[in-house]
Amino acid sequence: MSITPPFQPVVPKLKRYTMETLLSRGVRLDGRKLDEVRKIEIVPSYIERAEGSALVRLGQTVVLAGVKTDIVAPFPDTPNEGVLVVHAEFVPLASPTFEPGPPDENAIELARVIDRSLREIKAVALDQLVLEPGKHVWRLFVDIYVLNHDGNLFDASMLAAMASLLSARLPVAVKTEDGYRVDRGRFTRVVPVNRRVVTVTLAKIAGKLVVDPTYEEEQVADTRMVVAVSDDGRIAGIQKTGMGDLEYREVLSAVAIAVNKASIYHKALEDMVLPYRAKIEEELRTEKTEEAVGGVVELQPAPHREHEEPVEIAEVVDEEGQSGEEGSRE
Amino acid sequence: MGGGAGEKPVLIRWEERDGQKVAVRHDGRLAAQLRPIRMEVGVLSNADGSALVEYGGTRVLAAVYGPREAHPRHMALPDRAVIRCRYHMAPFSTAERKTPAPTRREVELSKVIREALEAVVLTELFPRTAIDVYMEVLQSDGGTRTAAITAASLALADAGIAMRDLVAGVAVGKVDGVLVLDIDEIEDNYAEADMPVAMAPNLGRVLLLQLNGVLAHDEFVQAMELARKGIQTIYKLQKEALRRKYVEVVQEGDEQ
């Protein structure tokens, strides 16, 4: 059941008057213009243990996302596709308003909006994550961890999710008697990505639309619009979130502004994540060539595997099937 | 979208009508045509307000309890009513049985529906109380959240709760490249986009807007226009449904 939130922010309400006066002059409380995005910083592969990860700072908002993988049976209706799972945690250290416990409706909504925005436009090439159709496919978990909440969690989380996927590598799948085992010590290829998607969030405050709202701005805002925009300028998802309403023409201008402003986030991904992706792709290519020159691929026990149950390695690494397919794709 | 299994059925046929090429949908509807819509207000005797709404095969029952004392007491707000909202699908409403436990989807939809209603209900008139809005999807054939919000606003009106406007919702989809109004389940399964919209029609305000899928910018603008027209029609039906109930009540009173 969804209940009107009891949290009544008093201080931002007092600031509302100041904010409105400033907005009418085209300035915001932090000095930004109405359509100005805060400083973006993306650190790819922040967590080395994860298959892919990224730390995103959007002003004072900090979000960390990690990609983990395993091998599962596909969904019956999509036997030729891998599985993508997006999950968000609003951890209590990120804000005085967050509490420990299972994800609340805000975290669920955020995860689902990001999931849809990635899924509908096929941002991840799930069809290239199949080991055996209908039997064994890769499952990608994108876990979003909000570390500091200063507004606009959607855009920061979407950037973190996208950046973590772009910096993710698939581990070696080892064929066993009854399926596959993941050898996390070694990697075969980067996670295949078709499209890059970002979201642009606008808040409506006193009839004005502002891009990339801070926490204070969100507290006094009437409502927010989250618009997902792909790297080819299409709209990949929309969510109106928060109480309050938008006039019909405000909806249209919000989407127009979002489509326009998305390039800032896309540029951040291009500048701060794509070079890293190119680098790991190059590394994987050289490693592979060395292995090919060495002839027989030997199974090296991967480091850091204290929690794993001993697995009988019945067969050799099924890299050939994998990398063979890959070659044709590249 | 949902990526239905098996062969994709023919969803759009192009026919010549009056010398023009017209897109005809799998159930014979035109692109901008709603399904048969039925609304009935005051269907439950225990609830303060209730409504049954059908969009074709989609059937949603909504009930409103309140304004009533908020339980637990600490949940009450000093300056307004709290709205408690539950969108829920019956286990037998779908092809595969749906678990009765609330899913992540239902949690999200309960939230966006509540937020839509917050914008029209005059909560400041009922401080320290709770208004409970329960929506049960009895049968699902696409567009359940928009039918649910249409039903919820009728139930609120039936409960006599002051509102700025009614709320009417409809989903627009893109099927085989064609923008269609009031998308149903088969269309949704293979659609390129599904966009539920709810508005306060008289105020011209958008209260709920989601887009699942991909649209070009100009397609989005067209889809919004299509939704707005559909919503105007649904709004008329809502007013008729309310009038139907209350006109009858007055007539019964006259006879006595």
Interface residues (C-beta under 8 A of the other chain):
Chain A: M1 S2 I3 T4 P6 Q8 P76 D77 T78 E105 N106 I108 E109 A111 R112 R116 E120 I121 T223 M225 S230 G233 R234 I235 A236 G237 I238 Q239 K240 T241 G242 M243 G244 D245 L246 E247 Y248 E250 V251 L252 V255 A256 V259
Chain B: M1 G2 G3 G4 A5 M75 L77 R80 A81 V82 I83 R84 C85 R86 R104 R105 V107 E108 S110 K111 V112 I113 R114 E115 E118 A119 V120 T123 A193 M195 M199 A200 L203 G204 R205 V206 L207 L208 L209 Q210 L211 N212 G213 V214 L215 A216 H217 F220 V221 M224 R228
